[in-house]
Amino acid sequence: MENASESPRDLIATLGYLCLGSRLKRLGERMQAGVAQHLAARGLDVQPAQLPLLWALIESGPMTIGALGERLGISQPGVSRAVAALEAQGLVRPADPARDRRQRQIGISPEGEALMALLSRTLFPAVEQAVEALCRAAGPDLLGQIDGIEDGLGARSLEARIADQTGAPVHG
């Protein structure tokens, strides 16, 4: 039995590859929380997870919810929630309000453009440098390794890989 004065072991870390997804999610949440604290200290309400959506709109111009989801690799419901929050903050707006809601184009507002210009000058370079330093200290080419994992999952799903190990059929 562990000594009560010792800190408990990190179960997710000790389970290794079995909980890699949970561990990566936790790591992402910790990183986003650090950026969120910095944004809040500046009096900005935008959430770190919303910033790639704003970036996509600046880069590509107005897009549908489906196109945004595809561009960012996230679900349409997730994009819809983010767009609703950004719309309430005045950072995005419908590009063509008369259009069918399912096919409406979302564009960045002038306020959203100003926010992204400010963050591009002040925050994004600092975040990139801090994260790069963390990654380089952890070992060589972490982004390349993540690319390889994502490519592997694109070629053959985790469900299919698990089925190979268990002999169970793949559904869908």
VMD Tcl script that builds the backbone (N, CA, C; Angstrom):
set m [mol new atoms 516]
animate dup $m
set s [atomselect $m all]
$s set {name element resname resid chain x y z} {
  {N N MET 1 A 0.845 -1.185 0.000}
  {CA C MET 1 A 0.000 0.000 0.000}
  {C C MET 1 A 0.885 1.241 0.000}
  {N N GLU 2 A 0.427 2.267 -0.712}
  {CA C GLU 2 A 1.198 3.500 -0.788}
  {C C GLU 2 A 1.154 4.236 0.527}
  {N N ASN 3 A 2.227 4.909 0.833}
  {CA C ASN 3 A 2.301 5.761 2.004}
  {C C ASN 3 A 1.348 6.932 1.792}
  {N N ALA 4 A 0.537 7.247 2.782}
  {CA C ALA 4 A -0.457 8.311 2.663}
  {C C ALA 4 A 0.189 9.671 2.427}
  {N N SER 5 A 1.455 9.847 2.849}
  {CA C SER 5 A 2.105 11.133 2.654}
  {C C SER 5 A 2.624 11.302 1.224}
  {N N GLU 6 A 2.747 10.197 0.464}
  {CA C GLU 6 A 3.178 10.295 -0.927}
  {C C GLU 6 A 2.010 10.742 -1.792}
  {N N SER 7 A 2.318 11.459 -2.850}
  {CA C SER 7 A 1.232 11.839 -3.748}
  {C C SER 7 A 0.790 10.603 -4.518}
  {N N PRO 8 A -0.487 10.503 -4.810}
  {CA C PRO 8 A -0.973 9.325 -5.538}
  {C C PRO 8 A -0.398 9.305 -6.951}
  {N N ARG 9 A -0.181 8.098 -7.461}
  {CA C ARG 9 A 0.321 7.971 -8.822}
  {C C ARG 9 A -0.734 8.462 -9.800}
  {N N ASP 10 A -0.266 8.979 -10.901}
  {CA C ASP 10 A -1.136 9.462 -11.963}
  {C C ASP 10 A -1.628 8.241 -12.736}
  {N N LEU 11 A -2.856 7.842 -12.485}
  {CA C LEU 11 A -3.397 6.625 -13.089}
  {C C LEU 11 A -3.366 6.691 -14.616}
  {N N ILE 12 A -3.778 7.808 -15.164}
  {CA C ILE 12 A -3.810 7.916 -16.629}
  {C C ILE 12 A -2.410 7.729 -17.202}
  {N N ALA 13 A -1.411 8.310 -16.555}
  {CA C ALA 13 A -0.032 8.149 -17.035}
  {C C ALA 13 A 0.435 6.711 -16.880}
  {N N THR 14 A 0.086 6.064 -15.785}
  {CA C THR 14 A 0.560 4.695 -15.571}
  {C C THR 14 A -0.101 3.696 -16.508}
  {N N LEU 15 A -1.260 4.017 -17.038}
  {CA C LEU 15 A -1.946 3.095 -17.957}
  {C C LEU 15 A -1.377 3.175 -19.378}
  {N N GLY 16 A -0.451 4.084 -19.607}
  {CA C GLY 16 A 0.284 4.136 -20.875}
  {C C GLY 16 A -0.597 4.313 -22.099}
  {N N TYR 17 A -0.334 3.461 -23.106}
  {CA C TYR 17 A -1.050 3.582 -24.386}
  {C C TYR 17 A -2.554 3.370 -24.247}
  {N N LEU 18 A -2.978 2.634 -23.236}
  {CA C LEU 18 A -4.402 2.387 -23.040}
  {C C LEU 18 A -5.170 3.696 -22.882}
  {N N CYS 19 A -4.571 4.688 -22.236}
  {CA C CYS 19 A -5.244 5.969 -21.982}
  {C C CYS 19 A -4.555 7.134 -22.683}
  {N N LEU 20 A -3.864 6.868 -23.780}
  {CA C LEU 20 A -3.162 7.941 -24.479}
  {C C LEU 20 A -4.112 9.054 -24.905}
  {N N GLY 21 A -5.286 8.702 -25.419}
  {CA C GLY 21 A -6.254 9.725 -25.825}
  {C C GLY 21 A -6.647 10.614 -24.651}
  {N N SER 22 A -6.905 10.004 -23.497}
  {CA C SER 22 A -7.257 10.779 -22.304}
  {C C SER 22 A -6.098 11.661 -21.866}
  {N N ARG 23 A -4.897 11.121 -21.974}
  {CA C ARG 23 A -3.725 11.894 -21.556}
  {C C ARG 23 A -3.497 13.080 -22.489}
  {N N LEU 24 A -3.642 12.883 -23.795}
  {CA C LEU 24 A -3.487 13.979 -24.746}
  {C C LEU 24 A -4.581 15.031 -24.561}
  {N N LYS 25 A -5.804 14.568 -24.295}
  {CA C LYS 25 A -6.901 15.511 -24.048}
  {C C LYS 25 A -6.604 16.350 -22.808}
  {N N ARG 26 A -6.126 15.699 -21.762}
  {CA C ARG 26 A -5.789 16.405 -20.526}
  {C C ARG 26 A -4.674 17.418 -20.780}
  {N N LEU 27 A -3.674 17.023 -21.555}
  {CA C LEU 27 A -2.580 17.923 -21.883}
  {C C LEU 27 A -3.099 19.138 -22.660}
  {N N GLY 28 A -3.959 18.885 -23.638}
  {CA C GLY 28 A -4.550 19.979 -24.413}
  {C C GLY 28 A -5.352 20.914 -23.535}
  {N N GLU 29 A -6.110 20.353 -22.611}
  {CA C GLU 29 A -6.909 21.181 -21.699}
  {C C GLU 29 A -6.017 22.036 -20.810}
  {N N ARG 30 A -4.896 21.476 -20.341}
  {CA C ARG 30 A -3.966 22.255 -19.517}
  {C C ARG 30 A -3.358 23.395 -20.314}
  {N N MET 31 A -3.012 23.115 -21.562}
  {CA C MET 31 A -2.419 24.153 -22.402}
  {C C MET 31 A -3.441 25.242 -22.709}
  {N N GLN 32 A -4.670 24.835 -23.038}
  {CA C GLN 32 A -5.710 25.827 -23.311}
  {C C GLN 32 A -6.036 26.640 -22.066}
  {N N ALA 33 A -5.995 26.014 -20.888}
  {CA C ALA 33 A -6.268 26.740 -19.649}
  {C C ALA 33 A -5.231 27.835 -19.419}
  {N N GLY 34 A -3.972 27.553 -19.754}
  {CA C GLY 34 A -2.933 28.574 -19.618}
  {C C GLY 34 A -3.183 29.756 -20.530}
  {N N VAL 35 A -3.585 29.493 -21.760}
  {CA C VAL 35 A -3.903 30.573 -22.701}
  {C C VAL 35 A -5.157 31.308 -22.230}
  {N N ALA 36 A -6.163 30.560 -21.745}
  {CA C ALA 36 A -7.401 31.179 -21.265}
  {C C ALA 36 A -7.124 32.137 -20.107}
  {N N GLN 37 A -6.244 31.738 -19.204}
  {CA C GLN 37 A -5.895 32.616 -18.081}
  {C C GLN 37 A -5.243 33.897 -18.585}
  {N N HIS 38 A -4.396 33.772 -19.582}
  {CA C HIS 38 A -3.741 34.952 -20.144}
  {C C HIS 38 A -4.771 35.863 -20.827}
  {N N LEU 39 A -5.693 35.262 -21.579}
  {CA C LEU 39 A -6.738 36.051 -22.240}
  {C C LEU 39 A -7.615 36.759 -21.208}
  {N N ALA 40 A -8.009 36.031 -20.163}
  {CA C ALA 40 A -8.859 36.619 -19.125}
  {C C ALA 40 A -8.140 37.763 -18.415}
  {N N ALA 41 A -6.845 37.612 -18.172}
  {CA C ALA 41 A -6.079 38.672 -17.517}
  {C C ALA 41 A -6.039 39.934 -18.377}
  {N N ARG 42 A -6.196 39.772 -19.673}
  {CA C ARG 42 A -6.253 40.918 -20.598}
  {C C ARG 42 A -7.682 41.429 -20.775}
  {N N GLY 43 A -8.640 40.786 -20.101}
  {CA C GLY 43 A -10.028 41.211 -20.210}
  {C C GLY 43 A -10.721 40.729 -21.473}
  {N N LEU 44 A -10.201 39.674 -22.086}
  {CA C LEU 44 A -10.779 39.137 -23.319}
  {C C LEU 44 A -11.590 37.888 -22.999}
  {N N ASP 45 A -12.827 37.818 -23.509}
  {CA C ASP 45 A -13.727 36.696 -23.219}
  {C C ASP 45 A -13.570 35.510 -24.159}
  {N N VAL 46 A -12.880 35.673 -25.243}
  {CA C VAL 46 A -12.752 34.595 -26.224}
  {C C VAL 46 A -12.005 33.418 -25.607}
  {N N GLN 47 A -12.418 32.206 -25.989}
  {CA C GLN 47 A -11.804 30.980 -25.482}
  {C C GLN 47 A -10.743 30.482 -26.473}
  {N N PRO 48 A -9.670 29.887 -25.981}
  {CA C PRO 48 A -8.619 29.388 -26.881}
  {C C PRO 48 A -9.141 28.444 -27.964}
  {N N ALA 49 A -10.102 27.599 -27.637}
  {CA C ALA 49 A -10.631 26.647 -28.620}
  {C C ALA 49 A -11.387 27.344 -29.748}
  {N N GLN 50 A -11.792 28.608 -29.544}
  {CA C GLN 50 A -12.506 29.357 -30.578}
  {C C GLN 50 A -11.556 30.047 -31.554}
  {N N LEU 51 A -10.311 30.201 -31.170}
  {CA C LEU 51 A -9.371 30.958 -31.992}
  {C C LEU 51 A -9.086 30.311 -33.343}
  {N N PRO 52 A -8.954 28.976 -33.445}
  {CA C PRO 52 A -8.746 28.395 -34.780}
  {C C PRO 52 A -9.920 28.676 -35.732}
  {N N LEU 53 A -11.129 28.761 -35.200}
  {CA C LEU 53 A -12.281 29.073 -36.041}
  {C C LEU 53 A -12.136 30.480 -36.613}
  {N N LEU 54 A -11.758 31.436 -35.764}
  {CA C LEU 54 A -11.553 32.804 -36.238}
  {C C LEU 54 A -10.414 32.843 -37.257}
  {N N TRP 55 A -9.367 32.070 -36.991}
  {CA C TRP 55 A -8.229 32.016 -37.910}
  {C C TRP 55 A -8.673 31.492 -39.266}
  {N N ALA 56 A -9.495 30.446 -39.271}
  {CA C ALA 56 A -9.982 29.871 -40.529}
  {C C ALA 56 A -10.784 30.889 -41.324}
  {N N LEU 57 A -11.597 31.685 -40.631}
  {CA C LEU 57 A -12.410 32.690 -41.327}
  {C C LEU 57 A -11.548 33.815 -41.892}
  {N N ILE 58 A -10.492 34.171 -41.190}
  {CA C ILE 58 A -9.580 35.194 -41.715}
  {C C ILE 58 A -8.851 34.638 -42.936}
  {N N GLU 59 A -8.407 33.406 -42.829}
  {CA C GLU 59 A -7.618 32.782 -43.887}
  {C C GLU 59 A -8.446 32.492 -45.136}
  {N N SER 60 A -9.681 32.007 -44.952}
  {CA C SER 60 A -10.473 31.526 -46.086}
  {C C SER 60 A -11.677 32.386 -46.427}
  {N N GLY 61 A -12.033 33.333 -45.579}
  {CA C GLY 61 A -13.238 34.113 -45.816}
  {C C GLY 61 A -14.459 33.364 -45.310}
  {N N PRO 62 A -15.658 33.885 -45.575}
  {CA C PRO 62 A -16.883 33.268 -45.073}
  {C C PRO 62 A -17.001 31.802 -45.495}
  {N N MET 63 A -17.513 31.006 -44.549}
  {CA C MET 63 A -17.660 29.569 -44.777}
  {C C MET 63 A -18.946 29.082 -44.121}
  {N N THR 64 A -19.457 27.949 -44.584}
  {CA C THR 64 A -20.589 27.313 -43.919}
  {C C THR 64 A -20.091 26.587 -42.672}
  {N N ILE 65 A -21.022 26.213 -41.810}
  {CA C ILE 65 A -20.682 25.439 -40.617}
  {C C ILE 65 A -19.984 24.140 -41.025}
  {N N GLY 66 A -20.522 23.470 -42.038}
  {CA C GLY 66 A -19.934 22.219 -42.500}
  {C C GLY 66 A -18.513 22.405 -43.007}
  {N N ALA 67 A -18.284 23.467 -43.779}
  {CA C ALA 67 A -16.941 23.733 -44.308}
  {C C ALA 67 A -15.972 24.072 -43.174}
  {N N LEU 68 A -16.446 24.811 -42.179}
  {CA C LEU 68 A -15.599 25.120 -41.024}
  {C C LEU 68 A -15.232 23.851 -40.265}
  {N N GLY 69 A -16.214 22.984 -40.064}
  {CA C GLY 69 A -15.960 21.721 -39.372}
  {C C GLY 69 A -14.927 20.893 -40.119}
  {N N GLU 70 A -15.082 20.837 -41.428}
  {CA C GLU 70 A -14.145 20.080 -42.252}
  {C C GLU 70 A -12.751 20.700 -42.196}
  {N N ARG 71 A -12.691 22.009 -42.288}
  {CA C ARG 71 A -11.393 22.725 -42.277}
  {C C ARG 71 A -10.650 22.519 -40.963}
  {N N LEU 72 A -11.405 22.463 -39.851}
  {CA C LEU 72 A -10.795 22.347 -38.527}
  {C C LEU 72 A -10.725 20.906 -38.020}
  {N N GLY 73 A -11.429 20.004 -38.696}
  {CA C GLY 73 A -11.431 18.608 -38.262}
  {C C GLY 73 A -12.223 18.397 -36.984}
  {N N ILE 74 A -13.294 19.185 -36.811}
  {CA C ILE 74 A -14.161 19.027 -35.643}
  {C C ILE 74 A -15.603 18.862 -36.095}
  {N N SER 75 A -16.442 18.370 -35.185}
  {CA C SER 75 A -17.831 18.063 -35.533}
  {C C SER 75 A -18.636 19.327 -35.819}
  {N N GLN 76 A -19.681 19.163 -36.653}
  {CA C GLN 76 A -20.564 20.292 -36.939}
  {C C GLN 76 A -21.240 20.825 -35.680}
  {N N PRO 77 A -21.703 19.958 -34.753}
  {CA C PRO 77 A -22.290 20.510 -33.528}
  {C C PRO 77 A -21.281 21.355 -32.726}
  {N N GLY 78 A -20.029 20.924 -32.707}
  {CA C GLY 78 A -18.993 21.702 -32.017}
  {C C GLY 78 A -18.779 23.048 -32.670}
  {N N VAL 79 A -18.765 23.064 -33.993}
  {CA C VAL 79 A -18.612 24.321 -34.728}
  {C C VAL 79 A -19.831 25.209 -34.487}
  {N N SER 80 A -21.019 24.627 -34.516}
  {CA C SER 80 A -22.245 25.413 -34.295}
  {C C SER 80 A -22.230 26.087 -32.930}
  {N N ARG 81 A -21.808 25.355 -31.895}
  {CA C ARG 81 A -21.735 25.951 -30.545}
  {C C ARG 81 A -20.713 27.086 -30.506}
  {N N ALA 82 A -19.556 26.853 -31.111}
  {CA C ALA 82 A -18.514 27.889 -31.117}
  {C C ALA 82 A -18.981 29.119 -31.881}
  {N N VAL 83 A -19.623 28.912 -33.027}
  {CA C VAL 83 A -20.120 30.035 -33.826}
  {C C VAL 83 A -21.173 30.816 -33.043}
  {N N ALA 84 A -22.074 30.123 -32.365}
  {CA C ALA 84 A -23.109 30.810 -31.577}
  {C C ALA 84 A -22.473 31.677 -30.490}
  {N N ALA 85 A -21.457 31.145 -29.816}
  {CA C ALA 85 A -20.774 31.915 -28.770}
  {C C ALA 85 A -20.044 33.109 -29.368}
  {N N LEU 86 A -19.368 32.910 -30.486}
  {CA C LEU 86 A -18.643 34.002 -31.130}
  {C C LEU 86 A -19.583 35.051 -31.697}
  {N N GLU 87 A -20.736 34.586 -32.171}
  {CA C GLU 87 A -21.747 35.525 -32.686}
  {C C GLU 87 A -22.286 36.392 -31.548}
  {N N ALA 88 A -22.537 35.781 -30.384}
  {CA C ALA 88 A -23.022 36.520 -29.219}
  {C C ALA 88 A -21.999 37.558 -28.753}
  {N N GLN 89 A -20.718 37.276 -28.976}
  {CA C GLN 89 A -19.653 38.218 -28.605}
  {C C GLN 89 A -19.391 39.256 -29.694}
  {N N GLY 90 A -20.069 39.105 -30.832}
  {CA C GLY 90 A -19.876 40.055 -31.923}
  {C C GLY 90 A -18.615 39.822 -32.735}
  {N N LEU 91 A -18.013 38.642 -32.628}
  {CA C LEU 91 A -16.760 38.374 -33.325}
  {C C LEU 91 A -16.958 37.737 -34.695}
  {N N VAL 92 A -18.133 37.130 -34.921}
  {CA C VAL 92 A -18.503 36.610 -36.241}
  {C C VAL 92 A -19.930 37.053 -36.525}
  {N N ARG 93 A -20.301 36.942 -37.788}
  {CA C ARG 93 A -21.660 37.301 -38.180}
  {C C ARG 93 A -22.026 36.567 -39.457}
  {N N PRO 94 A -23.331 36.413 -39.690}
  {CA C PRO 94 A -23.724 35.763 -40.955}
  {C C PRO 94 A -23.266 36.618 -42.135}
  {N N ALA 95 A -22.670 35.993 -43.130}
  {CA C ALA 95 A -22.228 36.720 -44.317}
  {C C ALA 95 A -23.405 37.014 -45.231}
  {N N ASP 96 A -24.441 36.172 -45.165}
  {CA C ASP 96 A -25.647 36.350 -45.971}
  {C C ASP 96 A -26.842 35.983 -45.109}
  {N N PRO 97 A -27.355 36.931 -44.284}
  {CA C PRO 97 A -28.416 36.617 -43.323}
  {C C PRO 97 A -29.704 36.069 -43.932}
  {N N ALA 98 A -29.972 36.321 -45.197}
  {CA C ALA 98 A -31.220 35.872 -45.812}
  {C C ALA 98 A -31.176 34.400 -46.218}
  {N N ARG 99 A -30.022 33.804 -46.201}
  {CA C ARG 99 A -29.853 32.428 -46.654}
  {C C ARG 99 A -30.438 31.405 -45.681}
  {N N ASP 100 A -30.737 30.216 -46.175}
  {CA C ASP 100 A -31.172 29.085 -45.355}
  {C C ASP 100 A -30.159 28.875 -44.235}
  {N N ARG 101 A -30.634 28.744 -42.995}
  {CA C ARG 101 A -29.754 28.637 -41.832}
  {C C ARG 101 A -28.752 27.479 -41.948}
  {N N ARG 102 A -29.166 26.369 -42.575}
  {CA C ARG 102 A -28.273 25.221 -42.708}
  {C C ARG 102 A -27.110 25.504 -43.647}
  {N N GLN 103 A -27.305 26.391 -44.592}
  {CA C GLN 103 A -26.265 26.683 -45.590}
  {C C GLN 103 A -25.701 28.103 -45.461}
  {N N ARG 104 A -26.042 28.777 -44.375}
  {CA C ARG 104 A -25.585 30.165 -44.253}
  {C C ARG 104 A -24.061 30.228 -44.111}
  {N N GLN 105 A -23.517 31.272 -44.646}
  {CA C GLN 105 A -22.089 31.526 -44.577}
  {C C GLN 105 A -21.811 32.370 -43.335}
  {N N ILE 106 A -20.766 32.001 -42.609}
  {CA C ILE 106 A -20.341 32.745 -41.427}
  {C C ILE 106 A -19.068 33.483 -41.793}
  {N N GLY 107 A -19.030 34.758 -41.450}
  {CA C GLY 107 A -17.831 35.551 -41.699}
  {C C GLY 107 A -17.350 36.193 -40.411}
  {N N ILE 108 A -16.119 36.604 -40.412}
  {CA C ILE 108 A -15.571 37.283 -39.240}
  {C C ILE 108 A -16.014 38.744 -39.278}
  {N N SER 109 A -16.347 39.287 -38.139}
  {CA C SER 109 A -16.774 40.682 -38.045}
  {C C SER 109 A -15.545 41.588 -37.939}
  {N N PRO 110 A -15.726 42.888 -38.112}
  {CA C PRO 110 A -14.594 43.806 -37.909}
  {C C PRO 110 A -13.999 43.688 -36.494}
  {N N GLU 111 A -14.848 43.439 -35.499}
  {CA C GLU 111 A -14.354 43.252 -34.128}
  {C C GLU 111 A -13.503 41.981 -34.029}
  {N N GLY 112 A -13.937 40.927 -34.711}
  {CA C GLY 112 A -13.166 39.691 -34.737}
  {C C GLY 112 A -11.835 39.880 -35.445}
  {N N GLU 113 A -11.846 40.629 -36.541}
  {CA C GLU 113 A -10.602 40.916 -37.257}
  {C C GLU 113 A -9.640 41.705 -36.371}
  {N N ALA 114 A -10.169 42.685 -35.655}
  {CA C ALA 114 A -9.327 43.500 -34.767}
  {C C ALA 114 A -8.738 42.642 -33.644}
  {N N LEU 115 A -9.551 41.762 -33.074}
  {CA C LEU 115 A -9.065 40.872 -32.020}
  {C C LEU 115 A -7.942 39.978 -32.543}
  {N N MET 116 A -8.151 39.377 -33.704}
  {CA C MET 116 A -7.141 38.476 -34.248}
  {C C MET 116 A -5.866 39.234 -34.625}
  {N N ALA 117 A -5.996 40.461 -35.098}
  {CA C ALA 117 A -4.803 41.273 -35.401}
  {C C ALA 117 A -4.027 41.552 -34.116}
  {N N LEU 118 A -4.731 41.894 -33.051}
  {CA C LEU 118 A -4.091 42.146 -31.761}
  {C C LEU 118 A -3.390 40.895 -31.249}
  {N N LEU 119 A -4.103 39.773 -31.256}
  {CA C LEU 119 A -3.530 38.520 -30.751}
  {C C LEU 119 A -2.369 38.035 -31.619}
  {N N SER 120 A -2.449 38.269 -32.910}
  {CA C SER 120 A -1.368 37.866 -33.818}
  {C C SER 120 A -0.081 38.638 -33.525}
  {N N ARG 121 A -0.229 39.871 -33.085}
  {CA C ARG 121 A 0.948 40.693 -32.751}
  {C C ARG 121 A 1.478 40.394 -31.359}
  {N N THR 122 A 0.570 40.126 -30.414}
  {CA C THR 122 A 0.973 40.103 -29.010}
  {C C THR 122 A 0.994 38.720 -28.369}
  {N N LEU 123 A -0.021 37.926 -28.596}
  {CA C LEU 123 A -0.151 36.664 -27.879}
  {C C LEU 123 A 0.346 35.451 -28.659}
  {N N PHE 124 A -0.052 35.310 -29.900}
  {CA C PHE 124 A 0.256 34.101 -30.651}
  {C C PHE 124 A 1.758 33.807 -30.726}
  {N N PRO 125 A 2.612 34.803 -30.980}
  {CA C PRO 125 A 4.046 34.485 -31.007}
  {C C PRO 125 A 4.552 33.962 -29.658}
  {N N ALA 126 A 4.071 34.522 -28.563}
  {CA C ALA 126 A 4.495 34.076 -27.225}
  {C C ALA 126 A 4.011 32.659 -26.938}
  {N N VAL 127 A 2.781 32.353 -27.308}
  {CA C VAL 127 A 2.242 30.999 -27.101}
  {C C VAL 127 A 3.044 30.002 -27.936}
  {N N GLU 128 A 3.275 30.350 -29.195}
  {CA C GLU 128 A 4.014 29.433 -30.063}
  {C C GLU 128 A 5.417 29.160 -29.511}
  {N N GLN 129 A 6.094 30.184 -29.050}
  {CA C GLN 129 A 7.445 30.002 -28.502}
  {C C GLN 129 A 7.425 29.164 -27.229}
  {N N ALA 130 A 6.447 29.414 -26.355}
  {CA C ALA 130 A 6.369 28.655 -25.101}
  {C C ALA 130 A 6.066 27.181 -25.361}
  {N N VAL 131 A 5.135 26.902 -26.256}
  {CA C VAL 131 A 4.779 25.516 -26.563}
  {C C VAL 131 A 5.924 24.822 -27.302}
  {N N GLU 132 A 6.558 25.526 -28.221}
  {CA C GLU 132 A 7.688 24.931 -28.937}
  {C C GLU 132 A 8.804 24.560 -27.965}
  {N N ALA 133 A 9.079 25.424 -26.994}
  {CA C ALA 133 A 10.115 25.123 -26.006}
  {C C ALA 133 A 9.748 23.877 -25.191}
  {N N LEU 134 A 8.493 23.771 -24.794}
  {CA C LEU 134 A 8.039 22.573 -24.075}
  {C C LEU 134 A 8.216 21.319 -24.924}
  {N N CYS 135 A 7.834 21.405 -26.174}
  {CA C CYS 135 A 7.902 20.241 -27.066}
  {C C CYS 135 A 9.344 19.848 -27.357}
  {N N ARG 136 A 10.195 20.807 -27.587}
  {CA C ARG 136 A 11.601 20.495 -27.873}
  {C C ARG 136 A 12.277 19.864 -26.661}
  {N N ALA 137 A 11.900 20.309 -25.472}
  {CA C ALA 137 A 12.467 19.731 -24.252}
  {C C ALA 137 A 12.001 18.286 -24.067}
  {N N ALA 138 A 10.827 17.951 -24.607}
  {CA C ALA 138 A 10.262 16.612 -24.456}
  {C C ALA 138 A 10.902 15.603 -25.406}
  {N N GLY 139 A 11.507 16.074 -26.480}
  {CA C GLY 139 A 12.131 15.145 -27.419}
  {C C GLY 139 A 12.011 15.633 -28.844}
  {N N PRO 140 A 12.607 14.883 -29.774}
  {CA C PRO 140 A 12.639 15.332 -31.160}
  {C C PRO 140 A 11.294 15.194 -31.883}
  {N N ASP 141 A 10.970 16.202 -32.652}
  {CA C ASP 141 A 9.880 16.202 -33.625}
  {C C ASP 141 A 8.532 15.671 -33.127}
  {N N LEU 142 A 8.039 16.235 -32.036}
  {CA C LEU 142 A 6.737 15.825 -31.511}
  {C C LEU 142 A 5.627 16.042 -32.538}
  {N N LEU 143 A 5.656 17.184 -33.244}
  {CA C LEU 143 A 4.614 17.437 -34.244}
  {C C LEU 143 A 4.655 16.415 -35.374}
  {N N GLY 144 A 5.845 16.006 -35.778}
  {CA C GLY 144 A 5.976 14.967 -36.806}
  {C C GLY 144 A 5.414 13.641 -36.337}
  {N N GLN 145 A 5.623 13.320 -35.065}
  {CA C GLN 145 A 5.084 12.082 -34.516}
  {C C GLN 145 A 3.556 12.135 -34.481}
  {N N ILE 146 A 3.005 13.271 -34.080}
  {CA C ILE 146 A 1.540 13.418 -34.067}
  {C C ILE 146 A 0.993 13.307 -35.488}
  {N N ASP 147 A 1.679 13.937 -36.456}
  {CA C ASP 147 A 1.268 13.808 -37.865}
  {C C ASP 147 A 1.218 12.343 -38.275}
  {N N GLY 148 A 2.223 11.588 -37.884}
  {CA C GLY 148 A 2.272 10.168 -38.233}
  {C C GLY 148 A 1.114 9.383 -37.633}
  {N N ILE 149 A 0.764 9.685 -36.383}
  {CA C ILE 149 A -0.369 9.016 -35.731}
  {C C ILE 149 A -1.669 9.376 -36.447}
  {N N GLU 150 A -1.844 10.666 -36.753}
  {CA C GLU 150 A -3.062 11.091 -37.456}
  {C C GLU 150 A -3.145 10.455 -38.840}
  {N N ASP 151 A -2.022 10.395 -39.555}
  {CA C ASP 151 A -2.012 9.746 -40.873}
  {C C ASP 151 A -2.367 8.265 -40.747}
  {N N GLY 152 A -1.822 7.609 -39.720}
  {CA C GLY 152 A -2.128 6.197 -39.490}
  {C C GLY 152 A -3.607 5.969 -39.234}
  {N N LEU 153 A -4.213 6.861 -38.444}
  {CA C LEU 153 A -5.653 6.737 -38.179}
  {C C LEU 153 A -6.473 7.053 -39.424}
  {N N GLY 154 A -5.959 7.936 -40.270}
  {CA C GLY 154 A -6.643 8.227 -41.532}
  {C C GLY 154 A -6.614 7.034 -42.472}
  {N N ALA 155 A -5.528 6.289 -42.430}
  {CA C ALA 155 A -5.395 5.114 -43.294}
  {C C ALA 155 A -6.196 3.927 -42.777}
  {N N ARG 156 A -6.266 3.784 -41.457}
  {CA C ARG 156 A -7.002 2.660 -40.846}
  {C C ARG 156 A -7.438 3.090 -39.462}
  {N N SER 157 A -8.728 3.063 -39.211}
  {CA C SER 157 A -9.289 3.556 -37.956}
  {C C SER 157 A -8.807 2.750 -36.755}
  {N N LEU 158 A -8.889 3.370 -35.591}
  {CA C LEU 158 A -8.543 2.659 -34.362}
  {C C LEU 158 A -9.509 1.501 -34.141}
  {N N GLU 159 A -10.784 1.707 -34.487}
  {CA C GLU 159 A -11.760 0.619 -34.349}
  {C C GLU 159 A -11.317 -0.613 -35.136}
  {N N ALA 160 A -10.858 -0.410 -36.368}
  {CA C ALA 160 A -10.401 -1.535 -37.192}
  {C C ALA 160 A -9.149 -2.162 -36.593}
  {N N ARG 161 A -8.271 -1.376 -36.038}
  {CA C ARG 161 A -7.045 -1.896 -35.436}
  {C C ARG 161 A -7.359 -2.718 -34.177}
  {N N ILE 162 A -8.346 -2.258 -33.408}
  {CA C ILE 162 A -8.769 -3.014 -32.214}
  {C C ILE 162 A -9.403 -4.329 -32.661}
  {N N ALA 163 A -10.220 -4.266 -33.707}
  {CA C ALA 163 A -10.863 -5.491 -34.224}
  {C C ALA 163 A -9.811 -6.506 -34.668}
  {N N ASP 164 A -8.713 -6.032 -35.230}
  {CA C ASP 164 A -7.626 -6.947 -35.612}
  {C C ASP 164 A -7.112 -7.708 -34.408}
  {N N GLN 165 A -7.053 -7.062 -33.254}
  {CA C GLN 165 A -6.513 -7.668 -32.043}
  {C C GLN 165 A -7.524 -8.595 -31.377}
  {N N THR 166 A -8.816 -8.248 -31.483}
  {CA C THR 166 A -9.840 -9.013 -30.763}
  {C C THR 166 A -10.557 -10.031 -31.641}
  {N N GLY 167 A -10.465 -9.864 -32.954}
  {CA C GLY 167 A -11.193 -10.751 -33.847}
  {C C GLY 167 A -12.655 -10.343 -34.010}
  {N N ALA 168 A -13.046 -9.239 -33.386}
  {CA C ALA 168 A -14.423 -8.761 -33.491}
  {C C ALA 168 A -14.611 -8.041 -34.828}
  {N N PRO 169 A -15.836 -8.105 -35.379}
  {CA C PRO 169 A -16.081 -7.403 -36.649}
  {C C PRO 169 A -16.092 -5.894 -36.454}
  {N N VAL 170 A -15.744 -5.173 -37.504}
  {CA C VAL 170 A -15.789 -3.702 -37.504}
  {C C VAL 170 A -17.177 -3.295 -37.958}
  {N N HIS 171 A -17.780 -2.370 -37.243}
  {CA C HIS 171 A -19.115 -1.861 -37.613}
  {C C HIS 171 A -18.958 -0.556 -38.356}
  {N N GLY 172 A -19.877 -0.311 -39.289}
  {CA C GLY 172 A -19.910 0.971 -39.992}
  {C C GLY 172 A -19.044 0.970 -41.114}
}
mol reanalyze $m
mol bondsrecalc $m
mol representation Tube
mol addrep $m
